[in-house]
Amino acid sequence: MQTTRIAIVGAGLAGLYAAYSLEKRGIKDYVLLEAREILGGRIAGNDGFDLGPAWFWPAFQADMAQLVDELELETFQQFETGDMLLERSPNQPPERTRGYVNSPPSMRIAGGMYSLIDALYRRIDSARVVTGQAVRHLRLSEPRVELVSENANGETFSHFAEHVLLAMPPRLVESQLTFSPALPNELARNWRETDTWMAPHAKYIAVFDRPFWRDQGLSGEARSAVGPMVEIHDASTLEGKAALFGFLGVPADVRRRVSEEEIITACRKQFVRLFGSQAENPEAEFIKDWAKEIYTATDTDQRSSGDHPMPALSPNSGAWANRVTGIGSEWSREFTGYLAGAIDAVNRGLESF
């Protein structure tokens, strides 16, 4: 049995930033529990390429920009120079049109977004971070809350805390955690109906020896009504590694019936249709299907509408009032689902600490 003042459930951006913020306030009596063996949650990367979120917008996401500066992370602008391609029909060749440049610009972090996770982890007490333990139950055990977690071998552990910060999507909390006593029905329904950002999506990345599309005056950006990818961007790194990535438009329940190899082959063929034969033999390929991640998506997310309603932050009455607080990105007022949303939600959740 371990006793602490605060328990944080989930070591994605929200959970790690919460730990970082608590330590800055002089609060070091906490534990951070993560179900996966690795940190990051929905921030994931491979060789510096982002398999989850890739951008932030410092021009209007001030708190996120301040954190990136505080952590001394190098940033660079998303490449958008040149024309974009439109694929309207399988019976028509791709149409070349003037590219769209974001204003303010979309910014990326050198080394990939996982650099943000690494930087936060290096600045907190690593002894307070426990990976490979999935929290299953929260029980009121006055004067504290008992958190019962389980590892991959089925062994259970108990942590006791005065307050629990839920750095998870609301729907995942409602689906995977049991509360004793039960949460108020209206709150449970509210959390259950809040879609989880990224949960129904999949992302494909192809790495090349050079960004050959730029030689053609193309930005690497494309939109397609043919698929399987519906939105495509240049994913080249600041370090000079060339790549393209796309979001799949194939619904999650359909993807489950197709092998990963078939999806990768279809994506590669689409890049050839759009960018020519030089896209035929990438040096490497990555695919991430977030709908298959049990610590991100639920069965309900397979049919997600993509809406992001504002969930209740915590119970305002009853046994769980002042005991649990949601701090995942979906709890953000302004940037629901975005990286900046995690920062905003944590700042809201820690207002009383």
TITI-667449 format. One record per residue (C-alpha): residue number from 0; residue in three letters; y negated, z negated, x negated. Coordinates in pm, 1 decimal, m for minus. Layout:
<recs>
NUM  ALA  Y  Z  X
...
</recs>
This chain:
<recs>
0  MET  0.0  0.0  0.0
1  GLN  m344.0  97.2  m129.1
2  THR  m671.1  m29.9  15.9
3  THR  m1006.0  142.7  m21.8
4  ARG  m1343.2  165.9  147.3
5  ILE  m1330.4  538.3  226.7
6  ALA  m1044.7  786.3  256.8
7  ILE  m1120.8  1158.0  238.2
8  VAL  m857.7  1387.8  386.0
9  GLY  m865.6  1733.8  230.0
10  ALA  m972.5  1843.8  m119.6
11  GLY  m1141.2  2172.5  m45.7
12  LEU  m1512.6  2216.5  m102.8
13  ALA  m1605.2  1959.3  163.9
14  GLY  m1369.2  1691.8  34.5
15  LEU  m1463.5  1734.2  m330.9
16  TYR  m1834.2  1750.4  m250.5
17  ALA  m1797.7  1434.4  m40.5
18  ALA  m1638.6  1253.6  m337.3
19  TYR  m1911.4  1385.3  m568.2
20  SER  m2183.5  1273.1  m324.1
21  LEU  m2030.8  927.4  m280.3
22  GLU  m2019.2  874.2  m655.9
23  LYS  m2383.3  982.4  m684.9
24  ARG  m2460.3  708.9  m430.9
25  GLY  m2273.4  458.3  m646.8
26  ILE  m1975.7  444.3  m408.1
27  LYS  m1657.8  474.0  m613.0
28  ASP  m1418.9  290.4  m382.6
29  TYR  m1252.2  592.0  m222.4
30  VAL  m934.6  799.7  m228.6
31  LEU  m913.9  1176.2  m181.1
32  LEU  m585.1  1298.4  m30.8
33  GLU  m481.7  1664.2  m43.4
34  ALA  m169.1  1814.7  114.8
35  ARG  m147.0  2106.8  m127.2
36  GLU  m53.2  2067.4  m491.4
37  ILE  m375.1  2244.7  m588.6
38  LEU  m735.0  2176.8  m495.8
39  GLY  m975.2  2411.5  m322.6
40  GLY  m854.7  2448.2  35.1
41  ARG  m980.3  2783.5  158.7
42  ILE  m1138.6  2857.7  m178.0
43  ALA  m870.2  3039.0  m373.9
44  GLY  m873.1  3281.3  m661.9
45  ASN  m659.0  3482.4  m898.2
46  ASP  m786.8  3580.6  m1243.0
47  GLY  m1146.4  3522.7  m1130.6
48  PHE  m1115.0  3725.3  m809.2
49  ASP  m1189.3  3550.8  m479.9
50  LEU  m905.9  3545.2  m227.0
51  GLY  m1114.6  3331.5  5.8
52  PRO  m1493.9  3315.3  40.2
53  ALA  m1692.3  3506.2  m220.2
54  TRP  m2062.8  3480.9  m133.3
55  PHE  m2349.0  3246.8  m64.3
56  TRP  m2717.9  3309.6  11.1
57  PRO  m2946.4  3078.2  m186.8
58  ALA  m3258.0  3217.9  m21.0
59  PHE  m3176.1  3030.1  299.7
60  GLN  m2887.3  2800.0  200.2
61  ALA  m3097.7  2559.8  m2.1
62  ASP  m2849.1  2272.2  m32.3
63  MET  m2574.6  2504.5  m151.1
64  ALA  m2811.1  2663.7  m402.0
65  GLN  m2916.5  2321.2  m526.9
66  LEU  m2553.9  2220.5  m582.9
67  VAL  m2476.6  2539.9  m774.8
68  ASP  m2779.8  2476.3  m996.3
69  GLU  m2686.5  2110.0  m1038.6
70  LEU  m2339.4  2209.3  m1155.2
71  GLU  m2495.8  2460.6  m1395.9
72  LEU  m2292.9  2751.5  m1260.3
73  GLU  m2393.2  3107.7  m1343.4
74  THR  m2449.9  3339.9  m1048.3
75  PHE  m2488.6  3713.7  m1002.3
76  GLN  m2577.0  3949.3  m720.4
77  GLN  m2314.3  4135.3  m519.6
78  PHE  m2307.8  4499.5  m633.6
79  GLU  m2444.4  4718.6  m353.2
80  THR  m2605.4  5007.9  m540.2
81  GLY  m2513.6  5351.6  m405.5
82  ASP  m2376.4  5508.0  m90.1
83  MET  m2117.9  5358.3  140.0
84  LEU  m1827.2  5527.9  317.8
85  LEU  m1742.5  5536.6  687.4
86  GLU  m1392.7  5611.7  810.8
87  ARG  m1428.6  5686.2  1180.2
88  SER  m1099.8  5861.4  1264.0
89  PRO  m765.4  5946.8  1103.3
90  ASN  m845.8  6312.2  1177.8
91  GLN  m1175.9  6313.8  987.6
92  PRO  m1246.2  6271.1  616.0
93  PRO  m1452.8  5967.2  514.3
94  GLU  m1823.0  6012.0  577.2
95  ARG  m2069.2  5929.0  304.2
96  THR  m2388.4  5758.1  412.8
97  ARG  m2674.0  5555.7  272.4
98  GLY  m2560.7  5212.9  162.4
99  TYR  m2672.3  4886.6  317.4
100  VAL  m2829.7  4632.0  84.8
101  ASN  m2838.6  4270.6  196.9
102  SER  m3176.1  4102.9  195.5
103  PRO  m3177.7  3830.6  81.4
104  PRO  m2897.5  3930.9  m155.0
105  SER  m2542.3  3803.2  m135.1
106  MET  m2472.5  3599.1  m448.0
107  ARG  m2146.7  3528.4  m629.3
108  ILE  m2044.9  3274.0  m891.5
109  ALA  m1933.3  3381.4  m1237.2
110  GLY  m1562.5  3320.8  m1280.0
111  GLY  m1513.0  3325.0  m902.3
112  MET  m1579.2  3062.3  m637.6
113  TYR  m1302.6  2847.1  m780.9
114  SER  m1547.8  2766.0  m1061.8
115  LEU  m1728.5  2557.2  m800.0
116  ILE  m1410.1  2358.9  m731.3
117  ASP  m1343.8  2307.1  m1102.3
118  ALA  m1699.6  2192.3  m1165.7
119  LEU  m1690.4  1934.4  m884.6
120  TYR  m1350.6  1803.5  m993.6
121  ARG  m1472.3  1756.1  m1350.5
122  ARG  m1757.3  1538.6  m1223.0
123  ILE  m1556.3  1292.5  m1015.4
124  ASP  m1298.5  1027.3  m1099.4
125  SER  m974.1  1227.1  m1110.4
126  ALA  m773.4  906.1  m1065.7
127  ARG  m909.2  894.4  m708.7
128  VAL  m759.4  1234.4  m623.4
129  VAL  m402.7  1251.6  m492.0
130  THR  m243.9  1594.1  m438.5
131  GLY  82.9  1684.8  m268.7
132  GLN  41.3  1426.3  7.5
133  ALA  m9.8  1552.3  360.7
134  VAL  m166.9  1294.7  589.3
135  ARG  40.7  1280.6  907.6
136  HIS  m74.1  973.3  1098.9
137  LEU  m388.0  764.6  1141.1
138  ARG  m334.9  421.0  1291.1
139  LEU  m586.4  151.1  1364.5
140  SER  m473.2  m155.6  1176.2
141  GLU  m770.4  m389.8  1200.9
142  PRO  m987.4  m428.1  1011.5
143  ARG  m889.8  m92.8  858.8
144  VAL  m737.8  244.9  935.7
145  GLU  m388.6  311.8  801.8
146  LEU  m332.7  665.6  677.4
147  VAL  34.0  757.6  649.3
148  SER  96.4  1053.1  418.7
149  GLU  410.1  1243.2  323.8
150  ASN  502.9  1433.3  8.0
151  ALA  725.6  1740.1  m29.0
152  ASN  1035.0  1516.7  m61.8
153  GLY  967.7  1346.4  269.6
154  GLU  860.5  1019.0  108.1
155  THR  584.4  838.1  296.2
156  PHE  289.1  642.6  162.1
157  SER  23.6  425.3  324.5
158  HIS  m344.5  400.1  240.0
159  PHE  m580.2  163.7  418.7
160  ALA  m949.3  247.4  452.0
161  GLU  m1251.8  123.4  640.8
162  HIS  m1362.9  478.7  721.1
163  VAL  m1193.9  821.7  715.5
164  LEU  m1376.1  1145.1  632.8
165  LEU  m1189.2  1445.1  771.6
166  ALA  m1252.3  1734.7  532.1
167  MET  m1030.7  1965.0  738.2
168  PRO  m1090.2  2215.9  1018.2
169  PRO  m1111.2  2034.8  1355.6
170  ARG  m821.4  2235.6  1500.8
171  LEU  m599.8  2146.4  1206.3
172  VAL  m687.5  1777.6  1247.4
173  GLU  m594.1  1785.2  1614.8
174  SER  m276.0  1985.1  1548.5
175  GLN  m133.0  1813.7  1239.8
176  LEU  m253.4  1452.9  1258.8
177  THR  m146.8  1198.2  1516.9
178  PHE  m382.6  914.4  1607.3
179  SER  m279.0  572.4  1729.9
180  PRO  m440.7  496.2  1964.6
181  ALA  m493.8  854.1  2075.5
182  LEU  m828.3  1026.0  2038.0
183  PRO  m1035.1  1056.3  2356.8
184  ASN  m903.1  1353.4  2556.5
185  GLU  m1235.7  1535.1  2563.7
186  LEU  m1279.5  1504.9  2186.4
187  ALA  m922.8  1621.9  2117.7
188  ARG  m978.2  1922.8  2344.3
189  ASN  m1310.4  2000.1  2173.9
190  TRP  m1151.9  1996.9  1828.5
191  ARG  m850.5  2196.9  1946.0
192  GLU  m1074.5  2471.7  2086.8
193  THR  m1281.6  2509.9  1768.0
194  ASP  m1164.8  2818.3  1580.8
195  THR  m1088.3  2777.5  1211.7
196  TRP  m1288.6  3003.5  982.0
197  MET  m1069.6  3235.0  767.3
198  ALA  m752.2  3125.1  948.3
199  PRO  m665.7  3458.7  1116.7
200  HIS  m777.5  3675.4  824.8
201  ALA  m617.6  3845.8  526.5
202  LYS  m773.8  3991.3  213.5
203  TYR  m647.6  4256.5  m30.1
204  ILE  m780.3  4308.4  m384.4
205  ALA  m704.9  4596.0  m623.5
206  VAL  m801.8  4569.5  m991.1
207  PHE  m882.0  4878.6  m1201.8
208  ASP  m961.7  4949.9  m1564.8
209  ARG  m1316.2  5052.2  m1471.3
210  PRO  m1537.6  5077.9  m1158.3
211  PHE  m1491.7  5455.2  m1122.3
212  TRP  m1649.4  5463.8  m772.8
213  ARG  m1984.6  5380.7  m929.6
214  ASP  m1966.3  5709.0  m1128.5
215  GLN  m1964.1  5884.2  m790.4
216  GLY  m2279.4  5704.4  m679.8
217  LEU  m2077.8  5479.7  m446.1
218  SER  m2134.1  5109.0  m396.0
219  GLY  m1767.8  5039.4  m324.6
220  GLU  m1861.8  4941.1  28.4
221  ALA  m1684.1  5098.4  325.5
222  ARG  m1621.2  5046.3  695.2
223  SER  m1313.5  5180.7  866.6
224  ALA  m1188.7  5229.4  1220.5
225  VAL  m859.6  5356.6  1075.2
226  GLY  m746.7  5065.8  860.7
227  PRO  m559.1  4867.9  767.2
228  MET  m878.5  4734.2  606.2
229  VAL  m1190.9  4737.3  820.4
230  GLU  m1449.9  4611.9  569.5
231  ILE  m1444.8  4688.9  197.3
232  HIS  m1664.8  4578.3  m95.1
233  ASP  m1693.1  4597.0  m472.1
234  ALA  m1519.2  4286.8  m613.6
235  SER  m1594.2  4347.2  m981.5
236  THR  m1665.5  4035.6  m1182.5
237  LEU  m1962.5  3948.9  m1399.4
238  GLU  m1719.5  3947.8  m1692.9
239  GLY  m1660.6  4320.4  m1645.1
240  LYS  m1329.5  4330.1  m1456.7
241  ALA  m1341.4  4612.0  m1200.4
242  ALA  m1204.2  4565.6  m850.3
243  LEU  m1234.5  4650.5  m482.4
244  PHE  m1143.1  4421.1  m194.2
245  GLY  m1103.8  4457.9  178.4
246  PHE  m1058.8  4245.3  488.5
247  LEU  m761.3  4354.1  696.2
248  GLY  m826.7  4439.8  1057.6
249  VAL  m459.6  4411.7  1154.8
250  PRO  m414.6  4105.6  1381.1
251  ALA  m230.0  3810.3  1232.2
252  ASP  59.3  3827.4  1478.9
253  VAL  114.3  4194.1  1391.0
254  ARG  100.5  4124.4  1016.0
255  ARG  380.6  3872.3  1057.3
256  ARG  613.5  4155.2  1162.8
257  VAL  539.6  4368.2  856.2
258  SER  639.1  4298.3  496.7
259  GLU  372.2  4216.2  241.0
260  GLU  485.7  4515.9  35.4
261  GLU  421.8  4750.2  331.0
262  ILE  74.3  4605.7  381.8
263  ILE  m13.2  4642.4  12.6
264  THR  109.7  5002.3  11.7
265  ALA  m99.9  5085.2  319.4
266  CYS  m408.4  4925.6  162.2
267  ARG  m360.0  5119.2  m160.4
268  LYS  m329.3  5445.7  34.1
269  GLN  m651.4  5365.2  215.9
270  PHE  m835.4  5318.8  m113.3
271  VAL  m704.9  5659.9  m224.0
272  ARG  m831.4  5817.2  101.1
273  LEU  m1171.2  5663.8  46.9
274  PHE  m1225.0  5668.1  m328.2
275  GLY  m986.2  5933.2  m455.8
276  SER  m679.2  5955.8  m677.4
277  GLN  m817.0  5714.6  m937.8
278  ALA  m742.6  5436.0  m689.5
279  GLU  m373.8  5526.1  m680.3
280  ASN  m255.7  5308.5  m969.2
281  PRO  m438.9  4975.9  m982.7
282  GLU  m373.5  4746.3  m1277.0
283  ALA  m307.3  4458.0  m1041.3
284  GLU  m300.4  4386.0  m668.9
285  PHE  m343.6  4060.1  m479.1
286  ILE  m314.1  3981.5  m112.3
287  LYS  m388.0  3656.7  65.5
288  ASP  m289.6  3610.2  429.2
289  TRP  m459.9  3291.8  543.8
290  ALA  m273.9  3297.6  875.1
291  LYS  43.1  3208.5  681.2
292  GLU  m114.7  2901.8  520.5
293  ILE  18.1  2598.1  707.3
294  TYR  m266.5  2380.5  578.8
295  THR  m525.5  2628.3  706.3
296  ALA  m395.4  2794.5  1022.5
297  THR  m218.0  2681.8  1337.5
298  ASP  m27.9  2894.3  1589.3
299  THR  m343.7  2907.1  1799.2
300  ASP  m531.4  3065.8  1509.9
301  GLN  m299.9  3367.9  1519.9
302  ARG  m493.9  3469.4  1831.5
303  SER  m832.5  3338.5  1721.3
304  SER  m1141.1  3476.7  1894.6
305  GLY  m1357.6  3427.1  1586.8
306  ASP  m1598.4  3201.0  1774.6
307  HIS  m1734.1  2890.0  1605.6
308  PRO  m1859.0  2642.2  1868.4
309  MET  m2018.5  2318.9  1750.6
310  PRO  m1750.4  2044.9  1757.1
311  ALA  m1830.7  1678.2  1805.9
312  LEU  m1873.4  1508.7  1468.6
313  SER  m1683.6  1191.4  1561.8
314  PRO  m1590.0  977.4  1863.2
315  ASN  m1905.0  818.3  2005.5
316  SER  m1714.9  547.4  2190.7
317  GLY  m1374.2  386.2  2207.5
318  ALA  m1145.5  256.3  1935.7
319  TRP  m1218.3  537.8  1688.1
320  ALA  m1598.6  515.8  1703.5
321  ASN  m1742.6  462.0  1352.7
322  ARG  m1395.2  503.5  1204.7
323  VAL  m1352.6  879.3  1153.4
324  THR  m1605.3  1153.6  1078.7
325  GLY  m1553.3  1528.8  1053.7
326  ILE  m1706.8  1686.9  743.4
327  GLY  m1534.5  2027.0  721.8
328  SER  m1742.1  2344.9  737.8
329  GLU  m1679.1  2389.6  1110.7
330  TRP  m1882.2  2071.3  1171.2
331  SER  m2197.5  2224.8  1022.4
332  ARG  m2503.3  2265.3  1244.2
333  GLU  m2640.9  2572.6  1066.8
334  PHE  m2371.7  2741.3  859.5
335  THR  m2049.7  2693.6  1051.7
336  GLY  m1758.0  2839.8  857.2
337  TYR  m1956.6  2924.7  545.9
338  LEU  m1943.9  2750.9  208.6
339  ALA  m2291.7  2617.0  279.1
340  GLY  m2151.0  2477.1  602.6
341  ALA  m1926.0  2241.0  407.9
342  ILE  m2227.8  2111.1  215.3
343  ASP  m2429.7  2070.2  536.1
344  ALA  m2144.7  1894.7  721.0
345  VAL  m2084.9  1650.5  435.2
346  ASN  m2453.7  1567.0  414.8
347  ARG  m2456.1  1499.5  789.1
348  GLY  m2140.5  1291.3  772.6
349  LEU  m2268.6  1072.6  489.7
350  GLU  m2607.1  997.8  646.2
351  SER  m2499.5  643.3  732.1
352  PHE  m2346.0  564.3  391.5
</recs>
